[in-house]
Amino acid sequence: MTTKYNNTCFECDNGTLSTMIQDYTTVVSGIGEVIIPDVPLECCDSCDCVVIGAEAGELIDAYIDDVTDAITPREIQAFLDKYQINQKEAARITGYGEKTFSRWMRGHMRPSRSVSISLRTFLASREAFEIAKGRNWGGDTEEAQLIIEERQPDSEEKEILRLIDYKALKAMGLVQESQSPKVRRSELCQLFQQPDLLAVQAMAEDQYSKLAAYKDTNQAFNVISAGIWSWIGEKAASQISVAPYDRDKLAKAVEQLREYTQHDVADIIPEVQRVLNKAGVALVFVPIMKGAALRGCTKMVSPVKAVIVHGLKYRNHAQFWRVLFHEIAHLMLHLKDAGEMIADYEDQEKDDKEVEADGWADDTLVYSDELRRFMSRHKAPKYYEVAEFARKIKTHTSIVAEVYNDRRGDTVIPYSSLRMNGLYPTIPESEVERLGQSTRDLILGASR
């Protein structure tokens, strides 16, 4: 059975992904090859790309849980409740690691058969639990030293590799160049400090689950790529020191940032970051990744620190500022508590918060009242009339042109005319690479 839908393959960019109901074969540790029947897989009609969607993933997980008899989060909670211990204490007693326990509890990682047997033994026998409690698993260290097995990826890991934009990570300098699946597997595990790619997937899915986003886009998308993209941004931002977050200071900074739109982006970015830092906001740049479909992300990482991750999705001056002000709008209008996060897709016209943020950003950048008067007097303005208006309100011509055209619902002001007259600048690829490498330096600093 095959169901067609409009979804271009992100692997070859030529074929169309279709949902096909077929058997799925995977290798389960300790068991070997397992065949799961009637799985809805998204297959490309032009290449060999196969995508496991949410429905398929749940079906596969349920089947493997049944085959392996994996211990459930409910059973693990019963173990904690029986001995009145928390996850950190359980990690110390059993030697499995607190982060691993957390992933098991949230269903983001499957305990192996041996782990399941061990934990069920502790649950059933207090004597076994007391013996384990008396052992020394490494003192008070929370996690054992990470050991990554050097091997070829198994079938499940190969599917994960397909969904990760390794090329983008290489361009940022986060992994080394290699076509070898074995090397790529090791590089990714080292980067994300996970023992295998299943754990990398769990980490990415956990990160994505924190995004308060409504997906409404025709772009190729997968949760792993989106989670990795936002993880990189948040990891880099953790290395940036900022003043305590203050929404009033951010409001005052907005007008200063608005005037910076008249300068070249490459020249003004350090000053933009400095101004935002003084208001308690860390601004980092993570170039777009295939399958992430994200242009920006905003988060309150703590009551005293906010983060804006800019995707540099469109390498032009106007979009740089419109996306940045859109993210600031979320901080001004929507985010108040630590842990709250909003991620933006290219098309979110059905989400009230996104529409409100777009309106706030554009109104702030072009002064809505002034723009309405300009639009009423100029039904089809020449490029020099747009430039004169932009100078008057102290913002960039390209921003005025884009907002004007969006409000008209048509390209009334031709961008070609603006380009010919140097009024619609782009951001050089070299600058995008430099910003990506600065993010890499922050992440490497966090890992040392």
C-alpha positions as CSV (number, residue, x, y, z in Angstrom):
1,M,0.0,0.0,0.0
2,T,1.4,3.4,-1.0
3,T,0.2,6.9,-0.2
4,K,1.6,9.9,-2.1
5,Y,2.0,13.3,-0.7
6,N,3.9,16.4,-1.6
7,N,7.2,16.0,0.3
8,T,10.5,16.3,-1.6
9,C,13.2,13.9,-0.6
10,F,15.9,15.7,1.5
11,E,18.5,13.2,0.5
12,C,18.5,13.5,-3.3
13,D,16.3,16.7,-3.6
14,N,14.7,15.1,-6.7
15,G,12.4,12.3,-5.6
16,T,9.2,12.4,-3.7
17,L,8.7,10.7,-0.3
18,S,5.7,8.4,-0.1
19,T,4.3,6.4,2.8
20,M,4.7,2.7,2.1
21,I,3.4,0.0,4.4
22,Q,6.1,-2.7,4.5
23,D,8.1,-4.9,6.8
24,Y,11.0,-3.2,8.6
25,T,14.2,-5.1,9.5
26,T,16.5,-4.0,12.3
27,V,19.2,-5.5,14.5
28,V,18.5,-5.6,18.2
29,S,21.4,-5.9,20.6
30,G,21.5,-9.4,22.2
31,I,18.8,-10.8,19.9
32,G,20.0,-10.2,16.3
33,E,17.8,-9.4,13.3
34,V,14.2,-8.6,14.0
35,I,11.5,-8.1,11.4
36,I,8.7,-5.7,12.3
37,P,5.6,-6.2,10.0
38,D,3.4,-3.5,8.4
39,V,5.5,-0.4,9.3
40,P,4.5,2.9,7.5
41,L,7.8,4.0,6.1
42,E,8.4,7.2,4.1
43,C,10.4,6.0,1.0
44,C,11.8,8.1,-1.9
45,D,10.8,7.1,-5.4
46,S,14.1,8.2,-6.9
47,C,16.8,7.1,-4.4
48,D,17.1,4.6,-1.5
49,C,16.2,7.1,1.2
50,V,13.9,5.8,3.9
51,V,12.6,8.0,6.7
52,I,11.1,6.6,9.9
53,G,8.3,9.0,11.0
54,A,6.7,9.4,14.4
55,E,4.0,6.8,13.8
56,A,6.6,4.3,12.5
57,G,9.0,5.0,15.3
58,E,6.3,4.4,17.9
59,L,5.3,1.1,16.2
60,I,8.9,-0.1,16.0
61,D,9.7,0.9,19.6
62,A,6.6,-0.9,20.9
63,Y,7.5,-4.0,18.9
64,I,11.1,-4.1,20.1
65,D,10.0,-3.4,23.7
66,D,7.9,-6.5,23.5
67,V,10.6,-8.6,21.9
68,T,13.3,-7.5,24.4
69,D,11.0,-7.4,27.4
70,A,12.5,-4.0,28.2
71,I,11.7,-2.6,31.6
72,T,9.2,0.2,31.4
73,P,9.4,3.8,32.9
74,R,6.5,2.8,35.2
75,E,8.6,-0.2,36.6
76,I,11.6,2.0,37.0
77,Q,9.5,4.5,39.0
78,A,8.2,1.6,41.1
79,F,11.9,0.8,41.8
80,L,12.6,4.4,42.9
81,D,9.4,4.5,45.0
82,K,10.0,1.2,46.8
83,Y,13.4,2.3,48.1
84,Q,12.5,6.0,48.4
85,I,15.4,7.1,46.2
86,N,15.7,9.6,43.4
87,Q,17.3,9.2,40.0
88,K,20.7,10.5,41.1
89,E,20.8,8.0,44.0
90,A,19.7,5.2,41.8
91,A,22.4,6.0,39.3
92,R,25.1,5.9,42.0
93,I,23.8,2.6,43.5
94,T,23.4,0.8,40.1
95,G,26.3,2.5,38.3
96,Y,24.2,3.3,35.2
97,G,24.5,7.1,35.3
98,E,21.9,9.8,36.1
99,K,21.4,11.1,32.6
100,T,20.8,7.5,31.4
101,F,18.2,7.0,34.1
102,S,16.5,10.2,33.0
103,R,16.3,9.0,29.4
104,W,14.9,5.7,30.4
105,M,12.3,7.4,32.6
106,R,11.2,9.7,29.8
107,G,11.1,6.9,27.2
108,H,13.9,8.5,25.2
109,M,16.2,5.5,25.4
110,R,15.5,1.7,25.7
111,P,17.2,-0.2,28.5
112,S,19.0,-3.3,27.3
113,R,17.9,-6.8,28.2
114,S,20.7,-7.1,30.8
115,V,19.8,-3.8,32.4
116,S,16.1,-4.7,32.5
117,I,16.9,-8.0,34.2
118,S,19.2,-6.2,36.7
119,L,16.7,-3.5,37.6
120,R,13.8,-6.0,37.9
121,T,16.0,-8.1,40.2
122,F,16.5,-5.0,42.4
123,L,12.8,-4.3,42.3
124,A,12.0,-7.8,43.4
125,S,14.7,-8.4,46.0
126,R,15.6,-5.9,48.7
127,E,18.6,-8.1,49.5
128,A,20.0,-7.7,46.0
129,F,19.4,-3.9,46.2
130,E,21.2,-3.7,49.5
131,I,24.2,-5.6,48.1
132,A,24.3,-3.2,45.1
133,K,24.0,-0.2,47.5
134,G,27.1,-1.3,49.4
135,R,29.3,-1.5,46.3
136,N,31.6,1.3,45.1
137,W,30.7,2.3,41.5
138,G,33.2,5.2,41.4
139,G,32.6,7.3,44.5
140,D,30.4,10.4,44.1
141,T,31.1,10.8,40.3
142,E,27.8,11.3,38.5
143,E,28.8,9.7,35.2
144,A,31.4,7.1,34.3
145,Q,34.0,8.1,31.7
146,L,32.4,7.9,28.3
147,I,33.7,5.0,26.2
148,I,32.7,5.0,22.5
149,E,32.9,1.7,20.8
150,E,34.7,2.0,17.4
151,R,32.5,0.0,15.0
152,Q,30.4,0.3,11.9
153,P,26.9,1.6,12.6
154,D,24.1,-1.0,12.8
155,S,20.9,-0.7,10.7
156,E,19.2,1.6,13.2
157,E,22.2,3.9,13.4
158,K,22.4,4.1,9.6
159,E,18.9,5.5,9.5
160,I,19.9,8.1,12.1
161,L,23.0,9.0,10.0
162,R,20.7,9.7,7.1
163,L,18.9,12.3,9.1
164,I,21.9,14.2,10.4
165,D,23.4,17.0,8.2
166,Y,27.0,15.9,8.6
167,K,28.1,18.2,5.8
168,A,26.8,21.3,7.8
169,L,28.5,20.1,11.0
170,K,31.8,19.6,9.0
171,A,31.5,23.1,7.6
172,M,31.2,24.5,11.2
173,G,34.3,22.5,12.1
174,L,32.6,20.4,14.6
175,V,33.4,17.0,13.0
176,Q,36.1,15.9,10.6
177,E,35.6,15.2,6.9
178,S,34.9,11.5,6.2
179,Q,32.7,9.4,3.9
180,S,33.2,6.4,6.3
181,P,30.0,5.6,8.2
182,K,32.3,4.2,11.0
183,V,34.2,7.4,11.3
184,R,31.1,9.6,11.1
185,R,29.4,7.5,13.8
186,S,32.4,8.0,16.1
187,E,32.7,11.8,15.3
188,L,29.0,12.3,16.1
189,C,29.2,10.3,19.4
190,Q,32.2,12.3,20.4
191,L,30.6,15.7,19.6
192,F,27.4,15.0,21.5
193,Q,29.2,12.9,24.2
194,Q,26.9,9.9,23.7
195,P,27.8,6.2,23.6
196,D,26.0,5.4,20.3
197,L,23.8,7.1,17.7
198,L,20.6,5.8,19.4
199,A,21.6,7.9,22.4
200,V,22.4,10.9,20.0
201,Q,18.8,10.4,18.7
202,A,17.4,10.4,22.2
203,M,19.3,13.6,23.1
204,A,18.1,15.3,19.9
205,E,14.5,14.3,20.5
206,D,14.7,15.4,24.1
207,Q,16.0,18.8,23.0
208,Y,13.3,19.1,20.3
209,S,10.6,18.2,22.8
210,K,11.4,21.5,24.6
211,L,10.6,23.6,21.6
212,A,7.2,25.4,21.8
213,A,6.8,25.3,18.0
214,Y,4.0,24.7,15.6
215,K,5.2,23.0,12.4
216,D,3.5,24.4,9.3
217,T,6.0,24.1,6.5
218,N,6.6,22.3,3.2
219,Q,10.3,22.0,4.0
220,A,12.0,18.6,4.6
221,F,11.9,18.1,8.3
222,N,13.0,15.6,10.9
223,V,13.1,15.8,14.7
224,I,16.8,14.7,15.0
225,S,18.1,17.5,12.8
226,A,16.0,20.1,14.5
227,G,17.0,18.9,17.9
228,I,20.7,18.9,17.0
229,W,20.4,22.5,15.5
230,S,18.9,23.9,18.7
231,W,21.3,21.9,20.9
232,I,24.3,23.4,19.2
233,G,22.9,26.9,19.7
234,E,22.1,26.4,23.4
235,K,25.4,24.7,24.0
236,A,27.3,27.7,22.5
237,A,25.2,30.2,24.3
238,S,26.1,28.5,27.6
239,Q,29.6,29.9,27.2
240,I,28.5,33.5,26.8
241,S,28.4,35.7,29.9
242,V,25.6,38.2,30.0
243,A,24.2,40.7,32.5
244,P,21.1,39.6,34.4
245,Y,18.1,39.5,32.0
246,D,16.0,42.6,32.1
247,R,13.0,43.0,29.7
248,D,13.0,46.8,30.3
249,K,16.6,47.0,29.2
250,L,15.9,44.9,26.2
251,A,13.1,47.3,25.3
252,K,15.5,50.2,25.4
253,A,18.0,48.3,23.4
254,V,15.6,47.7,20.6
255,E,15.7,51.3,19.3
256,Q,19.5,51.2,19.3
257,L,19.5,47.9,17.4
258,R,17.0,49.4,14.9
259,E,19.5,52.1,13.9
260,Y,22.2,49.5,13.4
261,T,20.1,48.2,10.5
262,Q,21.6,51.0,8.4
263,H,25.1,49.4,8.7
264,D,26.6,46.3,7.0
265,V,25.7,43.2,8.9
266,A,29.2,41.9,8.9
267,D,30.5,45.1,10.5
268,I,27.8,45.5,13.2
269,I,27.3,41.9,14.6
270,P,29.8,42.2,17.5
271,E,28.1,45.4,18.6
272,V,24.6,43.8,18.3
273,Q,25.8,41.0,20.5
274,R,27.2,43.4,23.0
275,V,24.0,45.4,23.2
276,L,21.9,42.2,23.7
277,N,24.4,40.9,26.3
278,K,23.9,44.0,28.4
279,A,20.1,43.2,28.4
280,G,20.8,39.6,29.4
281,V,20.4,38.0,26.0
282,A,23.1,35.7,24.4
283,L,22.9,35.8,20.6
284,V,24.5,32.9,18.7
285,F,24.5,31.8,15.1
286,V,24.0,28.3,13.8
287,P,23.8,28.0,10.0
288,I,20.9,26.1,8.7
289,M,20.9,22.3,8.5
290,K,19.1,20.0,6.1
291,G,16.0,18.7,7.8
292,A,16.0,21.2,10.6
293,A,13.6,23.6,8.9
294,L,14.3,26.2,11.6
295,R,15.2,29.8,11.0
296,G,15.5,30.9,14.6
297,C,14.9,29.9,18.2
298,T,14.3,31.8,21.5
299,K,14.6,30.5,25.0
300,M,14.7,31.6,28.6
301,V,17.4,29.3,29.9
302,S,17.1,30.7,33.4
303,P,15.3,33.6,35.1
304,V,18.4,35.7,34.4
305,K,19.5,34.6,31.0
306,A,17.8,34.5,27.5
307,V,19.1,33.0,24.3
308,I,18.5,33.8,20.7
309,V,19.7,31.3,18.1
310,H,19.8,32.8,14.6
311,G,19.8,30.4,11.6
312,L,21.0,32.9,8.9
313,K,18.5,31.0,6.7
314,Y,18.3,33.9,4.2
315,R,21.6,35.5,3.5
316,N,20.2,39.0,2.9
317,H,20.3,42.1,5.0
318,A,16.5,42.5,5.5
319,Q,15.9,38.9,6.6
320,F,18.8,39.0,9.0
321,W,17.1,41.9,10.9
322,R,13.5,40.7,10.5
323,V,14.3,37.3,11.9
324,L,16.3,38.9,14.8
325,F,13.5,41.3,15.7
326,H,11.0,38.4,15.4
327,E,13.0,36.5,18.1
328,I,13.2,39.6,20.3
329,A,9.4,39.9,19.9
330,H,9.0,36.5,21.5
331,L,11.0,37.7,24.5
332,M,9.0,40.9,24.8
333,L,5.6,39.4,24.2
334,H,5.6,35.7,25.1
335,L,8.4,34.3,27.1
336,K,8.5,34.9,30.9
337,D,9.6,31.8,32.7
338,A,12.8,29.8,32.7
339,G,12.7,26.8,30.3
340,E,10.2,28.3,27.9
341,M,11.3,28.1,24.3
342,I,9.9,29.0,20.9
343,A,11.3,27.8,17.6
344,D,10.4,29.4,14.3
345,Y,9.7,27.7,11.0
346,E,9.6,29.4,7.6
347,D,5.8,29.3,7.4
348,Q,3.8,29.6,10.6
349,E,0.9,31.7,9.4
350,K,-1.6,29.6,11.5
351,D,0.1,30.2,14.8
352,D,-1.1,33.3,16.7
353,K,2.3,33.8,18.5
354,E,4.2,33.8,15.2
355,V,1.8,36.2,13.5
356,E,2.0,38.5,16.5
357,A,5.8,38.3,16.6
358,D,6.0,39.1,12.9
359,G,3.7,42.1,13.3
360,W,5.7,43.4,16.3
361,A,9.0,43.0,14.5
362,D,7.9,44.7,11.3
363,D,6.1,47.5,13.0
364,T,9.1,48.2,15.2
365,L,11.5,48.2,12.2
366,V,9.5,50.5,9.9
367,Y,7.3,52.4,12.3
368,S,3.8,51.2,11.2
369,D,2.1,54.6,11.3
370,E,4.8,56.1,9.1
371,L,4.7,53.2,6.7
372,R,0.9,53.4,6.3
373,R,1.1,57.1,5.4
374,F,3.9,56.3,2.9
375,M,1.9,53.4,1.4
376,S,-1.2,55.6,1.0
377,R,0.9,58.2,-1.0
378,H,3.0,55.7,-3.0
379,K,1.0,52.9,-4.6
380,A,4.1,51.9,-6.7
381,P,7.1,53.7,-5.3
382,K,10.4,54.0,-7.2
383,Y,13.5,52.7,-5.5
384,Y,14.8,56.2,-4.7
385,E,11.5,57.1,-3.0
386,V,11.8,54.0,-0.8
387,A,15.4,54.9,0.0
388,E,14.4,58.4,0.9
389,F,11.7,57.1,3.2
390,A,14.1,54.6,4.8
391,R,16.6,57.4,5.6
392,K,13.8,59.5,7.1
393,I,12.8,56.8,9.6
394,K,16.4,55.6,10.1
395,T,16.1,52.0,8.9
396,H,17.4,50.1,5.9
397,T,15.8,50.4,2.5
398,S,15.7,46.6,2.0
399,I,13.7,46.2,5.2
400,V,11.2,48.9,4.1
401,A,10.8,47.2,0.7
402,E,10.2,43.7,2.1
403,V,7.7,44.9,4.7
404,Y,5.9,47.1,2.1
405,N,5.6,44.2,-0.4
406,D,4.4,41.8,2.4
407,R,1.7,44.3,3.4
408,R,0.6,44.7,-0.3
409,G,0.7,41.0,-0.8
410,D,2.7,41.5,-4.0
411,T,6.2,42.4,-5.2
412,V,5.3,46.1,-5.8
413,I,8.9,47.2,-5.2
414,P,11.1,45.1,-7.5
415,Y,14.1,43.6,-5.6
416,S,16.1,43.6,-8.9
417,S,15.9,47.4,-9.0
418,L,17.1,47.6,-5.4
419,R,20.0,45.2,-6.1
420,M,21.1,47.2,-9.2
421,N,21.3,50.3,-7.0
422,G,23.1,48.6,-4.0
423,L,20.0,48.8,-1.8
424,Y,19.4,45.1,-1.3
425,P,22.7,43.7,0.1
426,T,23.4,40.1,0.9
427,I,25.6,38.6,3.6
428,P,28.8,37.1,2.2
429,E,29.1,33.3,2.5
430,S,32.5,33.9,4.2
431,E,30.7,35.8,7.0
432,V,28.2,33.0,7.5
433,E,31.2,30.6,7.7
434,R,32.9,32.9,10.2
435,L,29.9,33.0,12.4
436,G,29.5,29.3,12.3
437,Q,33.1,28.8,13.3
438,S,32.7,31.3,16.2
439,T,29.9,29.0,17.4
440,R,32.2,26.0,17.1
441,D,34.8,27.8,19.2
442,L,32.2,28.3,21.9
443,I,31.2,24.7,21.9
444,L,34.7,23.4,22.0
445,G,35.3,25.8,24.9
446,A,32.3,24.2,26.7
447,S,33.7,20.7,26.2
448,R,37.2,21.5,27.7
